[in-house]
Amino acid sequence: MSGHRRRFDEVLDWFSPRRRYAPLDATAWLRNVNPSGDGYGTSDEEVLGFDDDLPHGAASTTVPISDFTVQSKCKYSDFSTIDWPLELARDRQRRKNFRAQKVSGCLPWLKFFFDSGSAWFCVFAVGIWTGVTSAVVDIGEGWMSDLKFGLCQRNFWLNREHCCWAIPSHNCTDWQTWPQIFGADHSMVGHFAVDFGFYVTFAVSMAVFAAVLVVFIAPYAAGSGIAEIKCILSGFVIRRYLGVRTYAVKMFGIILSSASGLSLGKEGPAVHLASCIGNITSRWFPKYANNEAKKREILSASTAAALSVAFGAPIGGVMFSLEEASYYFTFKTLWRSFFCALIAGLAVRGVNPWGNSLPTLYHVEHTIRWVVPELIPFVVIGILAGLLGSAFIKLNMALCAWRKSSSISKHPIAEVAFITFVTTILAYSNPFTKMSSSLLIRQMFNNCGKDSTPEFCYGYPLESGNVFYYILGALVLKFIFTTVTAGIKVPAGLFVPNIAVGALLGRLVALSTQWLVNNVISVDSYKGYCKMGENCVTPGLYAIVGAAAVLSGVMRMTVTLVIIMFELTGSIEFVVPTMIGIMFAKWVGDATHPVGIYEAQIDLCGYPFLDNRDDETVEASVGDLLAVKPNRELIVLEQAAISVGRLVTLLRDTSFCVFPVVTSQEEMIVVGFIDRVHLERQLAAQVVPDQNATVVFGSNAISAGPGCLHWEKLVDMAPICVNVHMKIEIVVEMFRKLGLRQVLVTNNGHLLGVITKKDLLKFVRHN
């Protein structure tokens, strides 16, 4: 608790009528908000219905732009929204004061150099730290994932790939499976019992341990975190969401959960990890530690570094930050994001967690070029991917809503254990779901040739083998696993599972297309495209298109996915087919479900997020919004005089974040408004034992007497006001473009009410 808040608590205690009988918990009213929520200056979560797991409490703070507030630092309370105009004004004032100082001597020049280059120093440190973190996660996940199957006898810290690095896998004796270690490989029943037992035991244990870390140490480490990061980058404040504890639990938790075999990925949590790193690193630089708007520039660069190290796609990471994550993305943020992604990519390549010399994560070498008739199956893949994406969003949101309202939310660890147990049992029966998602994607992306594993290639799939049905079963299981897993209390991403689902879908379409070419379509109609006796379809290409299309159907990204898939595979030849699949998936997805998965999660949690890509067409005015607000008294402060006791009562009994200042209760002519935090600070700094002492918020203090307190410096004399007849669409754009937290509603200069960001969001969503 800050010093001014403790001092203000003493003021509340002094004026409390219960002081002689029992100690007053002066912070109780600060921790609890009015549950009815009238939308007038109350905390953001009150109206928008936050998740019950999130802590309720501190009233939001809106800091007016005045000489006093520009010079002072404001610490925003939990679940509030930053004041973008104020933060930018603070930064301009800081730079103005810095330039006004006389630079002479070595130390001032060093300070000037450090301040000027702090952005580059900060993103450089973020890039290095993010790259090392990603390498640790990759190495740990690879080793623990293979631990379910066996152990390297020579060097137990090596996974299977590195244990048999220079030896063909079928001749490698250093890697021992659990049946071999326990001497049960001679009996079929014994082999199955030991292999299955260790597989399930390790999987459930890893997942449960990850859930224990999340539930008891850092609840914010659960899930992907991208939806919350989007809100934070738009100006929302969630305390402890980007802290050291969350970072540590997220890092170890994602190693455990991804290695357990659950249908989740570590690429989404990488964004949360990088944002934690950006937030922690920014504390070392006063330029960003003391300014929330500038800090979000570092967070935008951090999200770019996350995708750079997660997929080995630095340009895709920058595009992800621009297209999906960031709310305000300036030109200098673009350069810093590019630099941060570059440094992170170099760092992770220096560590080389994959232990190979391949330039990309899923490097493919396809020699067969795609032909024009294949545009039809590419379109089919896009349509199916769009339908799958919308189905996933609807089912997962319905499941998450049920999970929140049911008793299962009280037993998150048991839920994780049960889902992991069922997942491992069902996944064990299918060779495609038994392997890790990364290995599955790599196999699906590979083309069939003389060196390919037979069970992953078709040959004549529908006539002589069961690979088609295995892939179909794996697709159904993977889709169900991903739908159920997203939302449980472990670190979990959505990128890799949906890439795997899309790769399986594309492979199925490739098998079907090849069968049609061989058995249905006449050879004459395909002359010039395909020679007799040769396979006319490149299944790896179809898997790549399917992976990108399903991601587009789920997340509704376009350009970013094309670049990521190109950087993932290194195949520039397949950019056009990928673009076709992505566009059709997005069109179908938008037609069947209006928003992507992250926007749906934001709506479900009720975060105050105004999507700058939406085009609201609400036919209403500001007066219509005021008419539907709860009929409660408008609390204002008169500029002439008000007693200290009255101020203390208002602050104790209300949770409003701002108080409009008017000439009088009768005239209601707007003078400005005062932030509640500045009132608390001023009361804490000037303790007056007499609660009848008078406070003046204007220059006219004739009626106040000679002993009054002049606090007019706290008043923002230039508030943003809108007319009661203004269209809601214009107000929405004002909140988006200016980063506002509230506006005053007037008519001919007379105050009628206050509209906050959550008031506007509630009205737009309901209309």
C-alpha positions in Angstrom: 0.0 0.0 0.0 1.4 3.4 -1.0 2.2 6.1 1.6 -0.5 8.5 0.6 -3.1 5.7 0.8 -2.0 4.7 4.3 -2.1 8.4 5.3 -5.6 8.7 3.8 -6.7 5.7 5.8 -5.7 7.5 8.9 -7.8 10.5 7.9 -10.8 8.2 7.4 -10.2 6.7 10.7 -10.0 10.1 12.4 -13.4 11.3 11.0 -15.2 7.9 11.6 -18.0 8.1 14.2 -17.1 4.5 15.1 -13.5 5.4 16.0 -14.1 5.2 19.8 -15.8 1.8 19.7 -14.0 -0.2 17.0 -11.1 0.3 14.6 -12.4 1.3 11.2 -11.2 -0.8 8.2 -10.6 2.2 6.1 -9.4 0.2 3.1 -12.6 -1.9 2.9 -14.4 0.6 0.8 -11.4 0.8 -1.4 -11.4 -3.0 -2.0 -15.1 -3.3 -2.6 -17.1 -1.8 -5.4 -20.8 -1.1 -5.6 -22.2 -4.4 -7.0 -25.1 -2.7 -8.7 -22.9 -0.6 -11.0 -24.4 2.5 -12.3 -21.6 3.0 -14.8 -20.7 6.4 -13.4 -17.0 6.4 -12.7 -17.1 3.0 -11.0 -14.5 0.3 -11.7 -14.5 -1.3 -15.1 -15.2 -4.9 -14.0 -18.4 -3.9 -12.3 -20.6 -3.6 -15.3 -18.8 -5.9 -17.7 -19.1 -9.0 -15.6 -15.5 -10.1 -14.9 -14.5 -13.7 -14.2 -15.2 -14.6 -10.6 -11.6 -15.8 -10.3 -10.4 -12.2 -10.8 -10.0 -10.1 -7.7 -12.6 -7.4 -7.4 -11.8 -4.1 -5.8 -10.0 -1.0 -6.4 -11.9 1.8 -8.1 -10.4 2.9 -11.4 -8.5 6.1 -11.6 -8.8 8.7 -14.3 -6.1 11.4 -14.1 -7.0 14.8 -15.6 -4.5 16.7 -17.7 -3.4 19.7 -15.6 -0.1 21.2 -14.5 -0.4 19.3 -11.2 -1.2 15.9 -12.8 1.4 16.2 -15.6 4.1 16.8 -13.1 3.0 14.1 -10.7 3.1 10.4 -11.1 -0.2 8.4 -10.9 -0.2 4.7 -10.1 -3.3 3.2 -11.7 -5.4 0.8 -9.6 -6.2 -2.8 -10.5 -8.7 -3.3 -13.4 -8.6 0.3 -14.4 -7.7 1.9 -17.7 -4.8 4.2 -18.3 -5.3 7.8 -19.5 -3.5 7.8 -22.8 -3.6 11.6 -23.3 -2.2 12.2 -19.8 0.6 9.7 -20.2 1.7 11.1 -23.5 1.6 14.6 -22.0 3.7 13.4 -19.2 6.3 12.1 -21.6 6.4 15.3 -23.6 6.9 17.2 -20.3 9.6 14.8 -19.3 11.5 15.4 -22.6 11.0 19.1 -22.3 12.4 19.2 -18.8 15.3 17.0 -19.9 16.2 19.3 -22.8 16.0 22.3 -20.5 18.7 21.0 -18.3 22.2 22.2 -18.9 24.4 19.4 -20.2 28.0 19.9 -18.9 30.3 17.3 -17.5 30.6 13.6 -18.1 27.7 12.4 -15.9 25.0 14.5 -17.5 26.1 13.4 -20.9 25.9 9.7 -19.8 22.4 10.4 -18.4 21.4 12.0 -21.7 22.9 9.1 -23.7 21.1 6.5 -21.5 17.8 8.3 -21.8 18.1 8.7 -25.6 19.0 5.1 -26.2 16.9 3.5 -23.4 14.4 2.2 -25.9 17.0 0.3 -27.9 18.8 -0.9 -24.7 15.5 -2.1 -23.3 14.3 -4.0 -26.4 17.8 -5.5 -26.8 17.6 -6.9 -23.3 14.0 -8.1 -23.9 15.2 -9.9 -27.1 18.1 -11.7 -25.4 16.0 -12.7 -22.4 13.1 -13.9 -24.6 15.4 -16.0 -26.8 17.0 -17.7 -23.8 13.6 -18.4 -22.2 12.3 -19.9 -25.4 15.4 -22.1 -25.6 14.9 -23.3 -22.0 11.3 -24.1 -22.7 12.0 -26.0 -25.9 14.8 -28.1 -24.3 12.8 -28.8 -21.2 9.6 -29.7 -23.2 11.5 -32.0 -25.6 13.2 -33.9 -22.8 10.0 -34.3 -20.6 7.9 -35.2 -23.6 10.2 -38.1 -24.5 10.3 -39.1 -20.8 6.9 -40.7 -21.2 8.4 -43.3 -23.6 11.8 -44.0 -22.3 15.2 -42.7 -21.2 18.7 -42.2 -22.6 20.9 -44.6 -20.8 24.2 -42.9 -21.7 23.1 -39.3 -20.9 19.7 -39.2 -19.2 19.4 -35.4 -19.8 19.1 -36.0 -23.6 15.8 -36.5 -25.4 15.4 -39.3 -27.9 16.5 -37.3 -30.9 19.8 -36.1 -29.4 20.4 -39.4 -27.7 20.5 -41.1 -31.1 21.9 -38.1 -33.0 24.5 -39.9 -35.0 22.8 -43.3 -35.1 19.8 -44.5 -37.1 16.8 -44.7 -34.7 16.3 -48.4 -35.3 19.9 -49.2 -34.5 20.2 -46.9 -31.4 20.8 -48.9 -28.3 21.4 -45.8 -26.0 17.8 -45.0 -26.0 15.8 -47.5 -23.9 12.1 -47.7 -23.7 10.5 -48.3 -20.3 9.6 -52.0 -21.2 13.2 -52.5 -22.1 14.5 -50.9 -18.9 12.2 -53.1 -16.8 12.7 -56.3 -18.9 9.1 -56.5 -20.1 9.8 -56.2 -23.8 9.7 -60.0 -24.3 6.0 -60.3 -23.5 3.3 -58.5 -25.5 1.1 -58.1 -22.5 4.0 -57.0 -20.2 5.3 -54.6 -22.9 1.9 -53.0 -23.3 1.3 -52.7 -19.5 4.6 -51.1 -18.7 4.6 -48.8 -21.8 1.0 -47.7 -21.3 1.4 -47.3 -17.5 4.4 -45.1 -17.7 2.9 -43.1 -20.5 -0.3 -42.3 -18.6 1.4 -41.8 -15.2 4.0 -39.3 -16.5 1.3 -37.5 -18.5 -1.1 -37.1 -15.6 1.7 -36.2 -13.2 3.1 -33.5 -15.4 -0.3 -31.9 -16.0 -1.3 -32.0 -12.4 2.0 -30.5 -11.2 1.5 -27.7 -13.7 -2.1 -27.1 -12.4 -0.8 -27.1 -8.8 1.7 -24.4 -9.7 -1.0 -22.3 -11.4 -3.7 -22.7 -8.8 -1.6 -22.1 -5.7 1.2 -19.8 -6.9 0.2 -17.8 -9.9 -3.4 -18.1 -11.1 -2.7 -15.6 -13.9 -0.4 -18.1 -15.5 -3.3 -20.2 -16.8 -4.3 -20.3 -20.4 -2.6 -18.6 -23.4 -2.7 -15.0 -22.2 -3.0 -13.4 -25.6 -6.5 -12.1 -24.9 -5.4 -10.4 -21.8 -2.3 -9.0 -23.5 -4.5 -7.4 -26.2 -6.5 -5.7 -23.4 -3.3 -4.6 -21.6 -1.9 -3.1 -24.8 -5.1 -1.2 -25.3 -4.6 0.4 -21.9 -6.2 -2.0 -19.4 -4.4 -2.5 -16.1 -4.2 -6.0 -14.5 -1.8 -6.0 -11.6 0.5 -9.0 -11.2 -0.4 -10.3 -14.6 3.1 -9.5 -16.0 5.0 -10.0 -12.8 8.0 -12.2 -11.9 5.9 -14.9 -10.2 3.6 -15.2 -13.2 6.7 -15.4 -15.5 8.3 -18.2 -13.4 5.1 -20.3 -13.1 4.2 -19.8 -16.8 7.7 -20.9 -17.9 7.8 -24.1 -15.8 4.1 -24.7 -16.3 4.2 -24.7 -20.1 7.1 -27.1 -20.1 5.0 -29.5 -17.9 1.7 -29.1 -19.6 3.0 -29.3 -23.2 5.1 -32.3 -22.4 2.1 -34.1 -20.8 0.6 -34.7 -24.1 -2.4 -32.4 -23.7 -3.6 -30.8 -26.9 -2.1 -27.5 -26.3 0.9 -25.5 -27.5 3.7 -23.3 -26.0 3.6 -20.6 -28.7 0.7 -18.7 -27.3 2.1 -18.7 -23.7 5.3 -17.4 -25.3 3.5 -14.1 -25.9 2.6 -13.9 -22.3 6.2 -14.8 -21.2 7.7 -12.2 -23.5 5.3 -9.6 -22.2 6.3 -10.5 -18.6 9.9 -10.0 -19.7 9.1 -6.7 -21.3 7.3 -5.5 -18.2 10.1 -6.6 -15.9 12.8 -5.1 -18.1 11.0 -1.8 -18.4 11.4 -1.3 -14.6 15.1 -0.8 -15.2 14.5 2.2 -17.4 12.7 5.2 -15.7 11.5 6.5 -19.1 9.2 3.4 -19.3 8.8 2.5 -15.6 7.1 5.8 -14.9 4.9 6.0 -18.0 2.2 3.4 -18.8 1.8 4.5 -22.4 5.5 4.3 -23.2 5.7 0.9 -21.4 3.2 -0.5 -23.8 5.6 0.3 -26.7 8.0 -2.1 -25.1 5.2 -4.7 -24.6 4.3 -4.4 -28.3 8.0 -5.2 -29.2 7.9 -8.1 -26.7 5.0 -9.7 -28.5 6.9 -9.6 -31.7 9.9 -11.3 -30.1 7.6 -14.0 -28.8 6.5 -15.2 -32.2 10.0 -14.8 -33.5 11.4 -17.3 -31.1 8.3 -19.6 -30.9 8.2 -20.2 -34.6 11.5 -19.0 -35.8 9.6 -16.3 -37.7 10.8 -12.8 -36.9 8.9 -11.0 -39.6 5.8 -13.0 -38.7 6.3 -11.9 -35.1 6.3 -8.2 -36.1 3.2 -8.7 -38.2 1.5 -10.5 -35.3 2.2 -7.5 -33.1 0.8 -5.2 -35.7 -2.2 -7.1 -36.9 -3.4 -8.9 -33.8 -1.8 -7.8 -30.5 -1.1 -4.1 -30.5 -3.8 -1.4 -30.2 -1.6 1.6 -31.0 1.3 0.8 -33.3 3.4 3.7 -34.2 6.2 3.8 -36.7 8.9 3.8 -34.0 7.2 0.9 -32.4 7.5 -1.0 -35.7 11.3 -0.4 -35.8 11.7 -1.4 -32.2 9.6 -4.5 -32.7 11.7 -5.5 -35.7 14.9 -5.0 -33.7 13.6 -7.0 -30.7 12.4 -9.8 -33.0 15.8 -9.9 -34.7 17.7 -10.0 -31.4 15.4 -12.7 -30.0 15.8 -14.8 -33.2 19.6 -14.5 -33.0 19.6 -15.5 -29.3 17.5 -18.6 -29.8 19.6 -19.7 -32.8 22.7 -19.2 -30.7 21.4 -21.6 -28.1 20.0 -23.8 -30.9 17.5 -25.8 -28.8 16.6 -28.0 -31.8 20.1 -29.2 -32.2 20.1 -29.1 -36.0 21.3 -26.8 -38.8 17.9 -26.4 -40.4 17.0 -22.8 -41.2 13.3 -23.2 -40.1 11.3 -25.0 -37.5 9.4 -27.3 -39.9 11.7 -27.2 -42.9 10.3 -28.9 -46.0 11.8 -29.7 -49.4 9.2 -30.2 -52.0 10.2 -30.8 -55.6 6.7 -31.1 -57.1 5.1 -27.8 -58.1 1.4 -27.2 -57.6 -0.8 -26.8 -60.7 -3.9 -24.7 -61.5 -6.5 -27.5 -61.0 -5.4 -27.8 -57.4 -6.9 -24.4 -56.7 -10.2 -26.3 -56.2 -9.0 -28.5 -53.3 -7.3 -25.4 -51.8 -10.6 -23.6 -51.8 -12.2 -26.7 -50.2 -9.6 -26.7 -47.5 -10.3 -23.0 -46.8 -14.1 -23.6 -46.6 -13.7 -26.6 -44.3 -11.2 -24.8 -42.1 -13.5 -21.8 -41.7 -16.3 -24.1 -40.6 -14.0 -25.9 -38.2 -12.7 -22.6 -36.8 -16.2 -21.3 -36.1 -17.3 -24.6 -34.6 -14.2 -24.6 -32.3 -14.9 -21.0 -31.1 -18.6 -21.7 -30.4 -18.0 -25.0 -28.6 -15.1 -23.8 -26.6 -16.9 -20.6 -25.5 -20.0 -22.6 -24.5 -17.8 -25.0 -22.5 -15.9 -22.2 -20.8 -19.1 -20.5 -19.8 -20.5 -23.7 -18.4 -17.2 -24.4 -16.6 -17.4 -21.0 -14.9 -20.9 -21.5 -13.7 -20.7 -25.1 -12.7 -19.2 -26.7 -9.6 -16.2 -28.0 -11.6 -14.7 -24.5 -11.4 -14.1 -25.3 -7.7 -11.9 -28.3 -8.5 -9.5 -27.2 -11.2 -6.8 -29.7 -10.4 -9.2 -32.6 -10.5 -10.5 -31.4 -13.8 -7.0 -31.2 -15.2 -6.2 -34.7 -14.0 -9.4 -36.2 -15.5 -9.0 -34.5 -18.9 -5.3 -35.6 -19.1 -6.2 -39.1 -18.2 -8.9 -39.4 -20.8 -6.8 -37.6 -23.4 -3.8 -40.0 -22.9 -6.0 -43.1 -23.0 -7.7 -42.1 -26.3 -4.5 -40.7 -27.8 -2.5 -43.8 -27.1 -4.7 -45.8 -29.5 -3.8 -43.7 -32.5 -0.2 -43.3 -33.7 -0.9 -39.8 -34.9 -2.2 -38.5 -31.6 0.2 -40.5 -29.5 3.2 -38.5 -30.8 3.8 -34.9 -29.8 2.1 -32.2 -31.8 5.4 -30.8 -33.1 6.4 -34.2 -34.5 2.9 -34.7 -35.9 3.1 -31.4 -37.7 6.6 -32.2 -39.1 5.4 -35.5 -40.4 2.3 -34.0 -42.0 4.3 -31.2 -43.7 6.8 -33.7 -45.2 6.2 -34.9 -48.7 6.0 -38.6 -49.6 9.1 -40.0 -51.2 11.6 -42.8 -51.1 12.8 -41.8 -47.6 9.4 -41.3 -46.1 7.9 -43.4 -43.4 5.4 -45.7 -45.1 2.5 -45.2 -42.6 2.6 -41.4 -43.1 2.2 -41.6 -46.9 -0.6 -42.8 -49.0 0.6 -44.8 -52.0 -2.9 -46.2 -52.5 -4.4 -45.2 -49.2 -8.0 -46.2 -49.7 -7.2 -49.5 -51.3 -4.4 -51.0 -49.3 -3.9 -49.2 -46.0 -5.7 -47.7 -43.1 -3.7 -44.4 -43.0 -6.7 -42.4 -44.2 -8.9 -43.6 -41.4 -6.1 -43.1 -38.9 -5.7 -39.5 -40.0 -9.5 -39.0 -39.9 -9.7 -40.4 -36.4 -6.7 -38.3 -35.3 -8.4 -35.2 -36.8 -11.6 -35.8 -34.8 -9.7 -36.6 -31.6 -7.4 -33.6 -31.9 -10.3 -31.3 -32.5 -12.2 -32.6 -29.4 -9.0 -32.6 -27.3 -8.2 -28.9 -28.2 -11.8 -27.8 -27.6 -11.9 -29.3 -24.2 -8.4 -28.4 -23.1 -8.5 -24.7 -23.9 -9.7 -23.1 -20.7 -8.3 -25.5 -18.0 -6.0 -24.2 -15.3 -2.7 -24.9 -17.0 -0.6 -22.8 -19.4 -2.0 -23.6 -22.8 -1.7 -22.1 -26.2 -3.8 -22.6 -29.3 -1.4 -22.1 -32.2 0.2 -25.6 -32.4 -3.0 -27.6 -31.7 -4.8 -25.8 -34.5 -1.8 -26.1 -36.8 -2.0 -29.9 -36.1 -5.7 -30.0 -36.8 -5.2 -28.0 -40.0 -2.3 -30.2 -41.1 -4.5 -33.3 -40.6 -7.3 -31.7 -42.5 -5.1 -30.8 -45.4 -3.6 -34.3 -45.5 -7.0 -35.8 -45.7 -8.0 -33.5 -48.6 -4.7 -34.5 -50.3 -5.4 -38.2 -50.0 -8.9 -37.7 -51.3 -7.7 -35.6 -54.2 -5.1 -38.2 -55.2 -7.7 -40.9 -55.1 -10.0 -38.9 -57.3 -7.2 -38.3 -59.8 -6.4 -42.0 -59.8 -9.9 -43.4 -60.0 -12.5 -40.9 -61.1 -11.0 -38.1 -63.1 -10.0 -39.2 -66.6 -6.3 -39.1 -67.5 -7.0 -37.1 -70.6 -8.4 -34.2 -68.6 -5.3 -34.1 -66.5 -2.8 -34.3 -69.3 -0.1 -31.7 -69.0 -0.4 -31.6 -65.3 0.3 -35.2 -64.3 2.2 -38.1 -65.8 0.8 -41.6 -65.8 2.0 -43.7 -62.8 3.1 -40.7 -60.8 1.5 -39.1 -57.8 -0.1 -35.8 -58.9 -0.6 -34.4 -55.4 1.9 -32.9 -52.9 0.4 -33.9 -49.6 2.8 -31.7 -47.6 1.5 -28.6 -49.4 -2.1 -29.5 -48.6 -1.1 -29.9 -44.9 0.6 -26.5 -45.0 -2.5 -24.8 -46.5 -4.7 -26.6 -44.0 -2.6 -25.5 -41.1 -2.7 -21.9 -42.1 -6.4 -22.0 -43.0 -7.5 -23.5 -39.7 -5.5 -20.9 -37.8 -7.2 -18.2 -39.8 -10.6 -19.7 -39.1 -9.9 -19.7 -35.4 -7.9 -16.5 -35.0 -9.0 -14.5 -38.1 -5.5 -13.4 -38.9 -4.4 -13.2 -42.6 -1.1 -11.5 -43.5 0.6 -12.7 -40.3 -0.3 -16.3 -41.0 1.0 -16.2 -44.6 4.3 -14.9 -43.4 4.6 -17.2 -40.4 3.8 -20.3 -42.6 6.4 -19.2 -45.1 9.0 -18.7 -42.4 8.1 -21.9 -40.8 8.6 -24.0 -43.9 10.9 -21.9 -46.1 8.7 -22.7 -49.1 8.0 -19.6 -51.1 6.4 -21.6 -53.8 3.4 -22.3 -51.6 2.6 -18.7 -50.7 -0.2 -18.3 -53.2 -2.0 -21.6 -52.1 -1.6 -20.6 -48.5 -3.2 -17.2 -49.2 -6.1 -18.8 -51.0 -6.8 -21.2 -48.1 -6.5 -18.4 -45.5 -8.8 -16.0 -47.4 -11.6 -18.6 -47.8 -11.2 -19.7 -44.2 -11.6 -16.1 -43.0 -14.6 -15.4 -45.2 -16.4 -18.5 -44.1 -15.4 -17.9 -40.5 -16.7 -14.3 -40.5 -19.9 -15.5 -42.1 -20.5 -18.2 -39.4 -19.1 -16.5 -36.3 -18.4 -12.7 -36.2 -15.2 -12.7 -34.0 -12.1 -14.8 -33.5 -11.2 -16.8 -30.5 -9.3 -14.0 -28.6 -12.1 -11.5 -29.1 -14.6 -14.2 -27.9 -12.5 -14.7 -24.8 -12.4 -11.0 -24.1 -16.2 -10.8 -24.5 -16.6 -13.8 -22.2 -14.5 -12.3 -19.4 -16.0 -8.9 -19.9 -12.8 -7.0 -20.4 -13.2 -3.3 -21.4 -11.8 -3.6 -24.9 -12.9 -1.5 -27.8 -11.7 -3.4 -30.9 -10.4 -0.8 -33.4 -11.3 -3.2 -36.2 -15.0 -3.3 -35.5 -17.5 -1.1 -37.3 -20.3 -0.3 -34.9 -23.6 0.8 -36.5 -25.6 1.6 -33.4 -28.4 4.0 -34.3 -28.6 5.9 -31.0 -27.4 9.1 -29.4 -25.7 9.9 -26.1 -29.0 10.7 -24.6 -30.2 7.2 -25.3 -27.3 5.8 -23.4 -28.0 8.1 -20.4 -31.6 7.1 -20.5 -30.8 3.4 -19.9 -28.4 3.9 -17.1 -29.6 3.2 -13.6 -31.5 6.2 -12.1 -29.1 7.3 -9.5 -28.1 10.7 -8.2 -25.2 12.4 -10.1 -22.5 13.1 -7.5 -20.8 16.5 -8.2 -18.5 18.9 -6.3 -19.3 22.6 -6.1 -16.3 24.8 -6.8 -17.3 27.4 -4.2 -17.0 25.4 -0.9 -17.2 21.9 0.5 -16.3 20.6 3.9 -13.5 18.1 4.4 -15.9 15.8 6.2 -18.2 15.8 3.2 -15.2 14.8 0.9 -14.2 12.0 3.2 -17.8 10.7 3.3 -18.0 10.8 -0.5 -14.7 8.9 -0.9 -15.8 6.3 1.7 -19.3 5.7 0.5 -18.8 5.8 -3.3 -16.5 4.1 -5.7 -16.6 6.8 -8.4 -13.2 7.4 -10.1 -13.9 11.0 -11.0 -16.0 13.8 -9.5 -17.3 16.5 -11.9 -16.9 20.1 -10.6 -19.8 22.5 -11.3 -20.5 26.1 -10.4 -23.4 25.1 -8.2 -26.0 22.3 -7.7 -28.7 24.6 -9.2 -26.8 25.8 -12.3 -24.7 22.6 -13.0 -22.4 24.5 -15.3 -19.3 22.4 -15.9 -16.0 23.7 -14.5 -14.0 20.5 -14.8 -13.5 17.3 -12.9 -11.2 15.9 -10.2 -9.7 12.5 -10.0 -10.4 10.5 -6.8 -6.8 9.5 -6.3 -5.7 13.2 -6.2 -8.3 13.9 -3.6 -7.0 11.0 -1.5 -3.4 12.3 -1.9 -4.4 15.8 -1.0 -6.3 14.7 2.1 -3.4 12.5 3.1 -0.9 15.3 2.7 -3.0 17.9 4.6 -4.6 16.4 7.6 -7.1 18.8 9.2 -8.6 17.6 12.5 -11.7 19.7 12.0 -14.0 18.0 9.5 -15.8 21.3 9.1 -12.8 22.8 7.4 -13.7 24.2 4.0 -12.1 23.2 0.6 -12.4 25.4 -2.4 -12.0 24.2 -6.0 -12.3 27.5 -7.7 -10.8 31.0 -7.6 -14.0 32.5 -6.1 -13.6 31.9 -2.3 -15.5 34.8 -0.9 -18.0 32.6 1.0 -15.4 30.2 2.2 -13.6 32.4 4.7 -10.0 33.1 5.2 -9.1 29.6 6.5 -10.2 27.6 3.5 -8.0 25.2 1.6 -7.5 26.1 -2.1 -7.3 22.9 -4.1 -8.1 24.3 -7.5 -4.9 22.9 -8.8 -6.5 19.4 -8.7 -9.2 20.4 -11.2 -8.9 19.6 -14.9 -10.3 22.7 -16.4 -10.5 21.3 -19.9 -12.5 18.1 -19.8 -13.6 16.2 -22.9 -17.3 17.0 -23.2 -19.9 15.6 -25.7 -23.4 16.9 -26.4 -26.3 14.9 -25.4 -27.5 14.7 -29.0 -24.2 13.3 -30.4 -24.3 10.0 -32.2 -22.9 7.0 -30.3 -20.6 6.0 -33.3 -18.8 9.3 -32.9 -18.3 8.8 -29.2 -16.9 5.3 -29.9 -14.4 6.7 -32.3 -13.4 9.4 -29.7 -12.7 6.7 -27.1 -10.7 4.7 -29.6 -8.6 7.4 -31.2 -8.0 9.5 -28.1 -7.7 6.7 -25.6 -10.3 8.3 -23.3 -11.6 6.8 -20.1 -14.7 9.0 -19.6 -16.4 12.0 -21.1 -18.8 14.5 -19.6 -22.2 14.8 -21.2 -23.5 18.4 -21.4 -26.3 20.4 -23.0 -25.7 24.1 -23.4 -22.9 23.9 -20.9 -25.0 22.2 -18.2 -23.8 18.8 -16.9 -26.2 15.9 -17.5 -24.0 12.9 -16.7 -20.7 11.0 -17.2 -20.1 8.2 -19.7 -17.2 5.8 -18.9 -15.6 3.3 -21.2 -17.5 0.5 -19.7 -20.8 2.3 -20.0 -20.2 2.7 -23.7 -19.1 -0.9 -24.1 -22.2 -2.2 -22.3 -24.5 -0.1 -24.4 -22.8 -1.1 -27.7 -22.8 -4.8 -26.9 -26.5 -4.8 -25.9 -27.5 -2.9 -29.0 
